[in-house]
Amino acid sequence: MHDLGFHALLFLVSTTVIVAVSCMFSEPEDAAALRLFPRRLARFLIGSAIVLGVMLALEHTLAAVS
């Protein structure tokens, strides 16, 4: 788990940029895009956490050596 905090920070920064750009392209009005941003960011982070959990569960069950 070397540099876990740094990699989590990089993931959060890149996620924030991706979600912000997608909000700005999907909504013609800036105010509406800013209102949608926190919800979209939360949905993306929760979805990513679910994918991480499934991957870790599969690694633990299917790729176990012992």
C-alpha positions in Angstrom: 0.0 0.0 0.0 2.8 2.3 -0.9 1.6 5.9 -1.5 -2.1 5.0 -1.0 -3.0 8.5 0.1 -1.2 10.1 -2.9 -2.9 7.8 -5.4 -6.3 8.4 -3.7 -5.7 12.2 -4.0 -4.8 11.8 -7.7 -8.0 9.7 -8.3 -10.1 12.4 -6.5 -8.6 15.2 -8.6 -9.0 13.4 -11.9 -12.5 12.4 -10.9 -13.5 15.9 -10.0 -12.2 17.2 -13.4 -14.0 14.5 -15.3 -17.3 15.1 -13.5 -17.0 18.9 -13.7 -16.4 18.8 -17.5 -19.3 16.3 -18.0 -21.6 18.6 -16.0 -20.7 21.6 -18.1 -21.2 19.8 -21.4 -24.5 18.2 -20.3 -26.2 21.4 -19.0 -26.4 24.6 -21.0 -26.8 26.8 -17.9 -23.9 27.1 -15.4 -26.2 27.3 -12.4 -27.9 24.0 -13.3 -24.5 22.4 -13.8 -23.3 23.6 -10.5 -26.4 22.2 -8.7 -25.9 18.8 -10.4 -22.1 18.6 -9.7 -22.2 17.3 -6.0 -24.8 14.6 -6.8 -22.9 13.4 -9.9 -19.6 13.4 -8.0 -21.1 11.4 -5.2 -22.7 8.9 -7.6 -19.4 8.5 -9.4 -17.4 7.9 -6.2 -20.1 5.5 -4.8 -20.0 3.6 -8.1 -16.2 3.4 -8.0 -16.3 2.2 -4.4 -18.8 -0.6 -5.5 -16.5 -1.6 -8.3 -13.5 -1.6 -6.0 -15.4 -3.8 -3.5 -16.4 -6.3 -6.2 -12.9 -6.5 -7.5 -11.4 -7.0 -4.0 -14.0 -9.7 -3.2 -13.2 -11.5 -6.5 -9.5 -11.2 -5.9 -9.9 -12.7 -2.4 -12.1 -15.6 -3.5 -10.8 -16.5 -7.0 -7.1 -15.4 -6.9 -6.2 -16.7 -3.5 -3.0 -18.7 -3.5 -3.4 -20.5 -0.2 
